[in-house]
Amino acid sequence: MKHKTLIRDSALPALVLFLGLGFGAVACEHDCDACGHDAPAAPHDVTLELFKSGVHLTWEDASDDEDSFIVERWARSAAAVQYDGSGKLSAGLARPSEGQTFGVHFVELVELPENTEDYFDDDVDVGLTYAYRIRAVNGAGSSLSEEVEITVP
């Protein structure tokens, strides 16, 4: 349940606000040093279903105090280099751990409202492998779901 908290019991919050440090005597929705909230529980059971027009993501909302969900994605392309343990590396790259992938960078696709449990990604290309994860967010922080992958044939 959303609520707002205004801190007024000391001069310190006003000073912090004046200095622009981003917390203190401000109305907040779950920015919760004052009210004791934690980051929301991570979404779980993320599933992907491939359609001709894109990828449908679904997940279980594990919290009742998120403000939003952020869908994040990366695509494995020719720029990604995977180390398979054989000792072969691309020139100039440090040795990764077994199974680690170079070139993996999750980007935010969309921010969705609280209590959302699905999203349709219609911006996918044939021949690429995509990994998705869902971030539950509130003013106290965020929590990530597991990562799931799908290859678009």
N, C-alpha and C positions, 0 to 999 in steps of 0.2 A: 504494500500500500504506500503510495507516495505521500510525502509530507514535507513541509518546509520547516527549517530550524533557523532561528535568528539568535546569534550569540550576543548577549549584552552585558555579561557579568564582569567584564574587566576592560581596562583601557588597552590591553595588549591586542585584542582582535581589531580594534579600530586603527591602531598603529600599523598592524600588518596589512590591513586593507589600504590604508593611506600609502604605504610603501609599494603596493601593487604586487604582493607576493601570492595572491590568488587564493587565500583562505582567511578565515577569521570571521569578522562581523558581517557575514553575507547570508542571504537566504540561500539555502541549498536544498537540492533533492538528493538525499543520500550521500552528501559530501561529509562523511560521518565521523570525523574526529569528535564532534560534539555529541552525536546521538548514538554512537557505538555500533553502527552497521558495518558489515564486512562486504567484500566483493561478492557478487552473486555466485551461486553454484554454477559450475560449468554445464552447458548443454551436453547431452549424451545421446547415444544410439543414432548417430548421423547416418543416413542412408542416401544413396544416389541412385537415380533411375534415368537411364538414357532414352531420350526420345529423338525422333528425326529432327526436331526443331531446337533441341538443347538438353540440358541436364536439370532434373527436378531434385532438389535437396529437401529432406525432411529431418527433423530432430525432435528430441524430447526437451521441453523447457523444464529444467530441474530447480528453478528458483521462483520465488514470488516477489522478488524485489529488484529485478532488472529494470533499467530504464529503456534499454534498446538491445538489439542484437546486431552484430556486424558480421557479415559473410565475407570471408577472406579466401583468396584463391591463388594458386601458382600454376603455371603451365610448364611442363618439361619440353624444351625445344632443343634445337641443335646447339645452343649456347651452353646447355647444361652438360657437365662432364661427371660421369659416375665412376667411382673407384670400386672395382670388383674384388680387390685383394690380390690381383695378379702382379702388382708392382708397377704397372704402366700408368704414367701420369702425363697430362698435357704439360708442355713446356711452361716453366715459370709458376706452376701452382704448387702450393704446399701439400704434403700428403694428408688426405682426409682419413677419418676413421672408416672402418669397414661399413659399407652401405651408405655413407654420407654422400650427398649430392652437392656439387658446386652449381651455382646459378639458381638456387632456390630462394625465392623472395616472395613471400605472400603479400598481396595487395588487397586493399579493401574494395570489394565490389559494390556493397550497398549497406546502408544502415537501416534497419527495420524496427518498427515499434515493439514495445514490450508485448509479451505473450504470443509473438509470432512463432510458428513452428514449420514454416516451409518457405522456399524461394525457388524460382525458375530462372536458370541462367541460360539465356538464349544467344549468348555471345561466345560460342565455342567453335573451334576449327577442327576439321577432320585430320586425323593422324597425330594429334597431341594427347598427352596424358595430363590430366588436371588433378590437383589435390585441393580439397576444400577443408576449412575448419570454421567453426562458429564461435564468436566471442560474445559472451553475455557481459553487459556493461552497466554499471551504476556509478554514482559519484565517489564511492569508496574504492573502485578499481574494476578489474575485469577478470574473467576466467575463460579459458579456452577448452573447446571440445577436443575430442580425438581428431586426427587427420584421416580423411578417407580419399581414395584415388579412384579415378575412372579414365579409361582410354576411349577416345572417340574414334571409331574405326573409319 
